[in-house]
């Protein structure tokens, strides 16, 4: 997951890289999104993993399915873990908002619990940029946390950072405005940290021709 730079100029997820995977153990919905891509995409499809974090579970899952993975993340420590787990993938340390032509074209893009680390204006812009890297019919799978706040200061696993959240219908509207047709939206409740349950949104969409 890509994190906003903290006051110490160290990406928050550099500080919690190993603990993040220990905290997030309920990944069934994320793995289901990966299976959706595996069912829909042709062999060798090229997938952008935006805010890829440590590579678990999505980059690992999709690479094992034979897809070509390009992952981006701000956290160097997260990327070190991802490279160890998915050595055949390409992992780039860069801001999640940098979705330029240099990345090439993709058959699909995913972003699980990473876009929420951006201000809402930047989330909308990042989704539009992702749409620009996909051909018509390209697939999108994302997850966010349910709520209604914009780049609000939070503490996650004891580290100060910021997060944004949408009500489900509002998130669907943002994705639609970025150039996608929403296919499916699911809400679940999971334990995100010890003694804290959060409501999560998983959304699937297809790049539209409009």
Wavefront OBJ file of the C-alpha trace (Angstrom):
o trace
v 0.000 0.000 0.000
v 1.235 3.462 -0.831
v 1.241 5.855 2.107
v 1.382 9.603 2.451
v 4.740 10.931 3.588
v 4.777 11.403 7.338
v 6.248 14.399 9.148
v 9.593 12.587 9.342
v 9.638 12.251 5.524
v 9.598 8.470 5.873
v 6.682 6.729 4.144
v 4.419 5.417 6.874
v 4.409 1.930 5.412
v 8.202 1.716 5.584
v 7.671 1.714 9.343
v 5.013 -1.002 9.431
v 5.807 -3.129 6.387
v 6.214 -6.450 8.172
v 3.406 -5.786 10.655
v 0.938 -4.846 7.910
v 0.652 -8.394 6.569
v 0.314 -9.715 10.099
v -2.540 -7.282 10.814
v -4.473 -7.959 7.604
v -5.211 -11.663 7.606
v -8.805 -11.607 6.345
v -8.137 -11.426 2.601
v -10.961 -13.559 1.200
v -12.648 -10.677 -0.637
v -9.340 -9.495 -2.096
v -8.511 -12.988 -3.289
v -12.000 -13.237 -4.806
v -11.302 -10.074 -6.788
v -8.104 -11.675 -8.030
v -9.999 -14.778 -9.104
v -12.406 -12.553 -11.050
v -9.460 -11.162 -12.996
v -8.032 -14.630 -13.568
v -11.360 -15.808 -14.970
v -11.766 -12.789 -17.257
v -8.257 -12.071 -18.545
v -6.307 -13.939 -21.232
v -3.055 -15.747 -20.395
v -0.133 -13.359 -20.105
v -2.356 -10.321 -19.452
v -0.594 -7.208 -18.188
v -1.861 -5.930 -14.822
v -1.043 -2.701 -12.985
v -0.991 -3.084 -9.191
v -1.277 0.473 -7.904
v -0.030 0.736 -4.344
v 1.077 -2.888 -4.477
v 2.534 -3.009 -0.976
v 4.350 -6.211 -0.083
v 2.898 -8.195 -2.969
v 0.531 -10.137 -0.697
v -1.808 -11.458 -1.719
v -2.614 -9.951 -5.113
v 0.708 -9.706 -6.952
v 1.561 -13.235 -5.824
v -1.855 -14.560 -6.846
v -1.872 -12.931 -10.280
v 1.750 -13.779 -11.057
v 1.072 -17.417 -10.225
v -1.782 -17.241 -12.771
v 0.736 -16.271 -15.433
v 0.016 -12.549 -15.662
v 2.663 -9.862 -16.172
v 2.622 -7.638 -13.093
v 3.791 -4.038 -12.795
v 3.495 -2.789 -9.220
v 4.056 0.727 -7.918
v 4.384 1.884 -4.329
v 5.966 4.719 -2.389
v 7.346 2.464 0.332
v 10.775 1.072 -0.460
v 10.516 -1.502 2.309
v 7.185 -2.776 0.990
v 8.728 -3.071 -2.471
v 11.683 -5.042 -1.092
v 9.207 -7.591 0.278
v 7.258 -7.640 -2.984
v 10.399 -8.294 -5.045
v 11.308 -11.202 -2.781
v 7.857 -12.734 -3.189
v 7.323 -12.043 -6.908
v 10.787 -11.903 -8.489
v 9.467 -12.005 -12.058
v 7.302 -8.903 -11.627
v 8.346 -5.285 -12.151
v 8.105 -3.086 -9.044
v 8.643 0.668 -9.190
v 9.042 3.082 -6.307
v 6.874 6.045 -7.253
v 3.942 8.135 -6.169
v 0.628 6.442 -6.842
v -0.541 9.528 -8.708
v 2.182 8.994 -11.330
v 0.359 6.820 -13.836
v 2.106 8.048 -16.962
v 2.560 6.721 -20.467
v 5.962 5.324 -19.476
v 4.140 2.484 -17.713
v 2.647 1.292 -20.995
v -0.771 -0.237 -21.613
v -2.584 -2.692 -19.359
v -5.367 -5.233 -19.573
v -6.381 -4.562 -15.977
v -5.552 -2.497 -12.915
v -5.978 -3.166 -9.219
v -5.638 -0.987 -6.144
v -6.401 -2.550 -2.789
v -6.477 -0.215 0.241
v -4.022 2.189 -1.353
v -6.089 4.903 -3.037
v -7.553 5.716 0.361
v -4.198 7.211 1.370
v -4.770 10.119 -1.055
v -6.973 13.232 -0.891
v -10.261 12.715 -2.726
v -9.332 15.035 -5.606
v -6.214 12.951 -6.171
v -8.183 9.696 -5.990
v -10.427 10.892 -8.806
v -7.411 12.001 -10.853
v -5.571 8.719 -10.253
v -8.567 6.686 -11.383
v -8.852 8.783 -14.536
v -5.139 8.259 -15.181
v -5.558 4.506 -14.734
v -8.428 4.578 -17.225
v -6.012 6.213 -19.660
v -3.682 3.208 -19.391
v -6.477 0.720 -20.177
v -8.109 -0.103 -23.484
v -11.899 -0.237 -23.698
v -13.028 -3.293 -21.780
v -10.018 -3.257 -19.446
v -10.793 -4.402 -15.918
v -10.534 -2.537 -12.615
v -10.689 -3.957 -9.088
v -10.286 -1.688 -6.061
v -11.027 -1.646 -2.364
v -11.604 1.209 0.052
v -12.809 1.704 3.612
v -16.399 2.857 4.096
v -16.799 6.355 5.546
v -17.114 9.998 4.606
v -13.924 11.990 5.158
v -11.166 13.526 3.065
v -7.476 13.039 3.918
v -8.230 12.849 7.627
v -5.325 12.346 10.086
v -5.357 8.800 11.478
v -3.139 6.392 13.362
v -2.655 2.993 11.742
v -0.690 0.328 13.597
v 0.715 3.125 15.727
v 1.956 5.251 12.806
v 0.517 8.654 11.910
v -0.811 8.989 8.369
v -3.898 10.244 6.502
v -6.850 8.528 4.861
v -9.948 9.253 2.803
v -13.209 7.310 2.666
v -16.477 7.328 0.754
v -19.988 6.018 1.234
v -20.436 3.152 -1.203
v -22.657 4.986 -3.698
v -20.272 7.947 -3.757
v -17.308 5.682 -4.509
v -19.227 4.116 -7.382
v -19.958 7.611 -8.726
v -16.265 8.559 -8.598
v -15.267 5.404 -10.470
v -17.977 6.004 -13.079
v -16.866 9.612 -13.563
v -13.313 8.358 -14.188
v -14.518 6.401 -17.227
v -15.644 3.013 -15.926
v -18.843 0.988 -15.822
v -19.265 -0.460 -12.329
v -19.963 -4.193 -12.459
v -20.192 -5.168 -8.801
v -19.841 -3.635 -5.327
v -19.572 -5.618 -2.101
v -19.375 -4.399 1.502
v -17.834 -6.525 4.245
v -16.763 -6.069 7.861
v -13.351 -7.331 8.924
v -10.921 -6.946 11.792
v -8.351 -4.485 10.454
v -6.329 -4.105 13.634
v -6.546 -5.756 17.053
v -9.821 -4.618 18.628
v -10.905 -2.604 15.560
v -13.434 -3.750 12.992
v -13.860 -1.747 9.796
v -16.343 -1.761 6.943
v -14.647 -2.328 3.599
v -15.840 -1.781 0.030
v -14.721 -3.952 -2.881
v -15.611 -2.638 -6.331
v -15.180 -4.170 -9.789
v -15.536 -2.221 -13.007
v -14.868 -2.262 -16.744
v -13.296 0.556 -18.767
v -16.155 2.205 -20.632
v -16.409 3.584 -24.143
v -17.640 7.048 -23.160
l 1 2 3 4 5 6 7 8 9 10 11 12 13 14 15 16 17 18 19 20 21 22 23 24 25 26 27 28 29 30 31 32 33 34 35 36 37 38 39 40 41 42 43 44 45 46 47 48 49 50 51 52 53 54 55 56 57 58 59 60 61 62 63 64 65 66 67 68 69 70 71 72 73 74 75 76 77 78 79 80 81 82 83 84 85 86 87 88 89 90 91 92 93 94 95 96 97 98 99 100 101 102 103 104 105 106 107 108 109 110 111 112 113 114 115 116 117 118 119 120 121 122 123 124 125 126 127 128 129 130 131 132 133 134 135 136 137 138 139 140 141 142 143 144 145 146 147 148 149 150 151 152 153 154 155 156 157 158 159 160 161 162 163 164 165 166 167 168 169 170 171 172 173 174 175 176 177 178 179 180 181 182 183 184 185 186 187 188 189 190 191 192 193 194 195 196 197 198 199 200 201 202 203 204 205 206 207 208 209 210
